[in-house]
Amino acid sequence: MRNFVLGVIVTLGVLVLGGLGLGLLGFLPTTANADPPSFERRLAMSAVDASVDRHAAHDAKNPILPTDQNLIDGMKLYTMNCAGCHGGLDKKPSLQAHSFYPPVPQLILHPPDDEEWHNYYVIHNGIRYSGMPAWDKVLSTDDMWKLATFLSHIEKLPQGAQDYWKSTAGVAAPTGEGEGHDHHD
């Protein structure tokens, strides 16, 4: 039994050191303009979700009500700060989306299905090694909550916010009917 446990420990050590060696010797790809394999995408998104679940305040109460004006303010903030990477209100993917590794989620085409506190935490803190910056030094707390509110209500906007979307982008807001829902794309 002792030899078996020692064998497992040695095997794990060799695997870890081998992976580290491959990385430090330049054998692992580091280009940002490649599509990640599906297992890597699943692993990365699972790791992000697990980290947010562990570190975010699940009981964080959004002080911003989903009124027409707050959602319109969220749309404006999204357009100014997020659309360049995450896609615009016109429902066209961002030109930069596949210039990042992993590719940037297109939040208008595939609205997030995360809770508001989850979206707020990601906006506030960013995501390491992904290109997603922390916005806590740039946006006010209320503005970050307005963005989180907008992201959580993209497919269920009140009529006034839908009208603003249509007049601004020239296309109707997503309604969730027949549209894809995949926050990990």
Secondary structure, 3 states (H helix, E strand, C coil): CHHHHHHHHHHHHHHHHHHHHHHHCCCCCCCCCCCCCHHHHHHHHHHHHHHHHHHCCCCCCCCCCCCHHHHHHHHHHHHHHCHHHHCCCCCCCCCCHHHCCCCCCCCCCCCCCCCHHHHHHHHHHCECCCCECCCCCCCCHHHHHHHHHHHHHCCCCCHHHHHHHHHHHCCCCCCCCCCCCCCCC
